[in-house]
Every structure is written in structure tokens, then in C-alpha cells.
Amino acid sequence: MPGDLFDFVADQLEQCTSLDRLESRGTLRIVLKNSGLEPKTVTQNQFCVVLESVAPGELENCGVAEAQAICAVLIEKIRSAPADRWETSPDIDKIFDRLAGN
């Protein structure tokens, strides 16, 4: 059974920053909401695009230093996970691939 991508990223964010569990999860929920995405349905590619474009600014607003570098680490962790770890929607992934320039 695939794992929960949102929980994985929230846990990684908590480990990489001074944000506690509640702050990490809340910040990611805001980032996803501002991008029109839901924590339960966000795909790997969508999360990577959001972490690259939206999340750094929100993390800086929360006082996180080196937000861009932290987001790059999170993206790498998502991309290095096994392809079948999380359920994805191929049609949505294609759209976000194009937005990301892939």
C-alpha cells in the first residue's frame, strides 16, 4: 500500500527545520491550499513543483533560514523514493511536468 506523501514531506520538513510537527504540517497545508491542491491527493510531481515555486516564500515568512535549499532537499527526497511509493494521477502529473519544464 502506498505511503502518504504529505506525511512524509511534513516529517522531513520538521527534521530539516526548527518547525515543530504542527507548524510543519500547517505550513505545508497553506502552501498546498494556495496552489489549489489537497494534502490527500497531491502527487509527487505536484509536490515538487510546489516546493520549488511556492514553499520557499512561505517558509521564509515562517522564519526558516535557507528555505530554498531546504526545499531542494525535500524535492530530492521525494524524487529518490521508489516510483510506486505514492499513488499518482498520470493526467495531473503530465500537467505539472509541463509546468516544471520537464
Secondary structure, 3 states (H helix, E strand, C coil): CCCCHHHHHHHHHHHHCCCCHHHHHHHHHHHHHHCCCCCCCCCHHHHHHHHHHCHHHHHHHCCCCCHHHHHHHHHHHHHCCCCCCCCCCHHHHHHHHHHCCC
